[in-house]
Amino acid sequence: MRSDIYIISVEYIDYEKDFLPEGNAMFLAMHKRKSFIHENEIRCIYYDPFVTPTEKGKLGFNAEIDLKELIQKVYISPYSPSFIEHVLSDILRKYRLSIATIRSDLYTISK
């Protein structure tokens, strides 16, 4: 077996009702609480069967990615204080990332 990167859609479950098999870290990475279903999240998971988290120096690795290709928009919580938008804009500007920032209206009632 070789190491691979898996691209998966997160499955949203009710942890009180749904069965989640034990002993498989991939299952943990592939599932999330149902209340987050609006995120419609995709995850990239690197798996190397020959490396365990306890191996010295093998706790992670660097992967070169292009954030401009990876991130289309950043949504800000509707409950976050207004200064968060300014801090986020400063960070994006510092790293020369032209990524749209949007204050989420997730909890706004439409009339």
C-alpha positions, 0 to 999 in steps of 0.5 A: 500500500502506498501513501495517498491524498484522498479528496472527500466530501464531509458527511454530516451526522447526528452523533447521538443517533448515527453510528460511527465505527471506531478504530479508523481515523479516516472515519473521524476525518470524514464526519462532522456534526450535522449542524455544520451541513451548510458548509458543504465541506470538502477535505483533502486527507493525506494518508501514509500507512507506514507512518504513525503519529508517534514516530519522531519527526513524522508528525506532519509535512509541508505541502505546497499549495496555491491559496489563490486556487484553493480559497474562493471566499472567506465567510465571517461569522455573523456574531464576530465583532466588526474588527475581525473584518479589518484584521482579516483584510490586513492578513489577506493584504499582507500575503497578497491574496485577493480573496473576497471576504463576506460577513455571513447572513446565515442567521438573518431572517428574510422577510 
